[in-house]
């Protein structure tokens, strides 16, 4: 997995600033960042989704809000997010009309090496699917690597401990190698987790380990989801088998992304 460009979703109340800061830390230095804000009239006119209250921050809400009002509010949020990233010269902003998930995909275009980044969903996976949460939708449908960020806006020491799950599969090898690159780049501790009794190809795991920087190997008797979320990392890197639709409902990567307290990178 290579990261050549970051496309980050920015929402009301400063959501997405932490994601932008963390994405910049895991990407190679100098990778350009595009901050994308969505002027979503549907969300503004109906600020009470099935999941409960949402903080629209300074966004104009209700049926009297105009598209110009929304774009002005989104522009202000984008400016604040850009300022939070400091004096980087490689930050651009973009406003799209509509919901955030397709706005991010549109900004990414057909280019390869694009990392999508946004704040982690605040609700469970099934409720996120029903509500149309952007992070949930992208996890479920996108073929791109995705960072779902958790934590404060200040990411100066992120990540400290990078955790990756390995089982010998090609997707877990992609995750482990991405985790190794990030750990080496930022001087973080690297921790590999093997969940026991889950069809692990130990020979393939050892081949992957031989290509990685110094690391700790943890064998855990719990399920992969509980083993990864309980491994003590502030960044968890998981692979993706590329499933979508109903076949993805049992996806380990989606369950980790929604259930972890740490930031989660789905490597693809």
C-alpha distance (Angstrom), angle and dihedral (degrees) to the residues before:
residue distance angle dihedral
X1 . . .
X2 3.76 . .
X3 3.80 127.7 .
X4 3.79 115.9 -151.3
X5 3.80 99.6 151.1
X6 3.81 137.4 17.9
X7 3.79 124.3 -142.2
X8 3.80 110.4 -169.3
X9 3.79 129.8 -172.9
X10 3.81 117.4 -132.7
X11 3.80 120.7 -165.6
X12 3.77 142.2 172.7
X13 3.77 120.9 -49.4
X14 3.80 93.4 21.2
X15 3.80 96.6 -62.2
X16 3.77 110.0 162.2
X17 3.81 97.7 32.8
X18 3.80 91.0 101.9
X19 3.80 89.4 48.0
X20 3.80 92.1 52.5
X21 3.80 92.0 49.1
X22 3.81 92.7 48.7
X23 3.77 94.2 44.5
X24 3.79 89.1 53.7
X25 3.82 89.2 53.6
X26 3.81 96.2 52.1
X27 3.82 95.6 42.1
X28 3.80 123.4 77.4
X29 3.79 113.2 -86.5
X30 3.79 111.4 -87.9
X31 3.79 96.7 26.3
X32 3.83 104.6 146.5
X33 3.79 118.6 -116.1
X34 3.79 125.1 -146.5
X35 3.81 113.5 -163.2
X36 3.79 110.1 -154.0
X37 3.78 125.0 -162.6
X38 3.79 122.4 -171.9
X39 3.80 120.7 -145.8
X40 3.79 93.8 -150.5
X41 3.79 108.1 -179.5
X42 3.80 91.8 -177.7
X43 3.80 92.9 58.2
X44 3.79 92.6 44.7
X45 3.78 94.4 49.2
X46 3.81 91.7 49.6
X47 3.82 108.5 36.0
X48 3.81 95.6 168.4
X49 3.81 108.1 77.7
X50 3.76 123.3 -179.7
X51 3.79 90.7 -91.6
X52 3.81 93.3 63.0
X53 3.80 135.5 -109.4
X54 3.79 120.0 0.8
X55 3.79 126.8 -166.0
X56 3.78 107.8 -120.2
X57 3.81 89.8 -178.4
X58 3.81 109.8 -164.1
X59 3.80 92.6 -13.4
X60 3.82 115.2 126.4
X61 3.79 106.9 -119.9
X62 3.77 136.9 -173.2
X63 3.80 134.1 53.9
X64 3.83 92.6 -63.5
X65 3.79 93.5 62.4
X66 3.81 113.5 109.0
X67 3.78 128.4 -148.2
X68 3.81 89.1 -112.7
X69 3.81 89.4 54.8
X70 3.79 90.5 51.5
X71 3.79 94.4 47.1
X72 3.81 90.9 49.8
X73 3.80 90.4 51.3
X74 3.79 92.6 46.6
X75 3.80 90.4 48.7
X76 3.81 90.3 54.0
X77 3.82 90.8 51.1
X78 3.80 91.1 49.5
X79 3.79 91.4 50.8
X80 3.80 90.7 51.0
X81 3.80 91.2 49.0
X82 3.80 92.0 49.7
X83 3.80 90.7 50.5
X84 3.81 90.4 50.5
X85 3.82 89.2 59.3
X86 3.79 90.6 60.5
X87 3.79 126.5 -136.2
X88 3.80 97.3 -25.8
X89 3.79 111.4 150.1
X90 3.79 93.4 -155.3
X91 3.82 99.1 69.3
X92 3.81 121.2 109.0
X93 3.80 130.2 175.6
X94 3.78 130.8 -143.5
X95 3.82 134.6 -176.6
X96 3.79 121.2 -151.0
X97 3.80 127.3 -174.5
X98 3.79 111.8 -127.5
X99 3.78 135.7 31.0
X100 3.78 123.7 -19.8
X101 3.82 102.5 -115.8
X102 3.83 97.3 60.4
X103 3.81 88.8 38.9
X104 3.81 89.8 60.2
X105 3.79 92.8 46.0
X106 3.80 89.6 48.4
X107 3.79 92.4 51.2
X108 3.80 90.3 49.7
X109 3.80 90.9 53.7
X110 3.79 118.0 175.3
X111 3.80 95.3 -40.4
X112 3.78 120.7 124.3
X113 3.78 124.5 -135.3
X114 3.82 94.0 43.9
X115 3.81 119.8 146.0
X116 3.80 116.3 -157.0
X117 3.80 113.7 -148.5
X118 3.79 133.7 -175.5
X119 3.77 140.2 140.2
X120 3.78 115.4 -72.3
X121 3.81 117.4 -99.5
X122 3.79 115.7 -91.9
X123 3.80 92.4 -148.2
X124 3.78 137.0 58.6
X125 3.76 123.2 -82.5
X126 3.80 99.5 -103.9
X127 3.79 92.6 45.0
X128 3.80 89.4 47.3
X129 3.80 89.9 54.5
X130 3.80 91.2 50.0
X131 3.82 93.7 45.8
X132 3.80 94.1 45.2
X133 3.81 94.2 -120.0
X134 3.82 108.4 -172.8
X135 3.80 96.3 -133.6
X136 3.79 92.8 46.8
X137 3.80 92.2 48.1
X138 3.81 93.6 48.8
X139 3.80 92.3 47.9
X140 3.78 89.4 51.6
X141 3.80 99.9 42.6
X142 3.81 113.3 17.1
X143 3.81 123.4 93.8
X144 3.83 92.0 -155.6
X145 3.81 129.0 96.4
X146 3.79 110.6 -95.4
X147 3.79 133.4 -160.2
X148 3.79 116.0 -156.0
X149 3.79 105.1 -167.3
X150 3.77 131.0 -150.4
X151 3.78 127.6 178.3
X152 3.81 140.2 51.7
X153 3.80 125.1 -36.5
X154 3.81 91.4 -107.2
X155 3.81 105.8 83.3
X156 3.80 99.4 165.3
X157 3.83 93.6 127.2
X158 3.81 96.9 36.4
X159 2.95 124.1 157.1
X160 3.79 108.7 27.2
X161 3.82 98.5 159.0
X162 3.81 121.3 22.7
X163 3.81 115.4 -161.5
X164 3.80 124.7 -166.3
X165 3.78 130.5 179.0
X166 3.81 117.3 -132.7
X167 3.79 129.4 -171.6
X168 3.80 102.6 152.9
X169 3.80 95.5 -95.5
X170 3.82 120.8 129.4
X171 3.81 91.8 -114.8
X172 3.81 92.5 53.0
X173 3.82 89.4 49.1
X174 3.81 89.2 56.0
X175 3.82 89.4 50.7
X176 3.81 94.2 47.1
X177 3.79 93.4 48.8
X178 3.81 91.6 47.7
X179 3.81 89.6 49.5
X180 3.80 90.7 49.5
X181 3.80 92.3 51.7
X182 3.81 92.3 49.2
X183 3.81 93.3 46.6
X184 3.80 91.8 49.3
X185 3.81 92.1 46.0
X186 3.82 94.5 52.5
X187 3.80 101.4 29.2
X188 3.79 92.1 -113.8
X189 3.79 128.9 153.5
X190 3.81 113.2 -99.7
X191 3.81 119.1 -144.8
X192 3.81 123.5 -177.7
X193 3.80 118.8 -159.3
X194 3.80 125.5 -155.4
X195 3.79 115.2 -170.6
X196 3.80 106.0 -147.7
X197 3.77 124.4 -126.2
X198 3.81 96.1 19.2
X199 3.81 101.8 113.2
X200 3.80 94.9 -82.2
X201 3.81 117.7 -178.0
X202 3.80 98.2 -144.8
X203 3.82 94.1 -174.6
X204 3.81 90.4 55.9
X205 3.81 90.0 46.3
X206 3.81 90.5 54.9
X207 3.80 91.0 49.9
X208 3.79 89.9 54.0
X209 3.81 92.3 46.4
X210 3.79 90.5 55.0
X211 3.81 89.7 62.2
X212 3.81 96.0 50.0
X213 3.81 133.3 85.8
X214 3.80 120.0 -108.0
X215 3.79 110.6 -50.2
X216 3.78 146.9 158.5
X217 3.81 120.1 -111.4
X218 3.80 116.5 -146.4
X219 3.80 122.0 -169.8
X220 3.78 112.3 -159.5
X221 3.80 128.1 -172.9
X222 3.80 92.9 -152.5
X223 3.79 127.2 91.8
X224 3.83 116.4 -74.9
X225 3.81 91.4 -106.1
X226 3.81 94.5 52.6
X227 3.81 92.7 39.7
X228 3.80 92.7 54.3
X229 3.80 98.1 41.2
X230 3.81 90.5 46.9
X231 3.81 97.3 48.0
X232 3.80 95.7 94.3
X233 3.79 101.1 -116.1
X234 3.78 126.1 142.3
X235 3.83 87.3 -152.2
X236 3.80 121.6 41.2
X237 3.80 117.7 -167.9
X238 3.79 117.1 -160.9
X239 3.76 133.1 176.4
X240 3.77 125.6 -127.2
X241 3.79 127.1 -139.4
X242 3.80 90.2 -151.2
X243 3.80 95.6 -113.3
X244 3.79 120.3 152.5
X245 3.77 139.1 178.5
X246 3.81 117.6 17.2
X247 3.80 92.8 -15.8
X248 3.82 89.5 65.1
X249 3.81 95.7 57.5
X250 3.82 90.6 95.6
X251 3.80 93.7 43.9
X252 3.80 114.6 142.3
X253 3.81 91.1 -152.7
X254 3.81 93.0 55.2
X255 3.80 92.9 45.6
X256 3.81 91.9 49.3
X257 3.81 91.8 46.4
X258 3.80 91.3 54.3
X259 3.80 99.0 36.7
X260 3.81 103.4 42.9
X261 3.80 125.7 97.4
X262 3.82 89.5 -150.6
X263 3.78 131.5 70.3
X264 3.80 112.2 -84.1
X265 3.80 127.9 -148.9
X266 3.80 115.1 -163.1
X267 3.80 103.6 -155.6
X268 3.80 116.6 -148.8
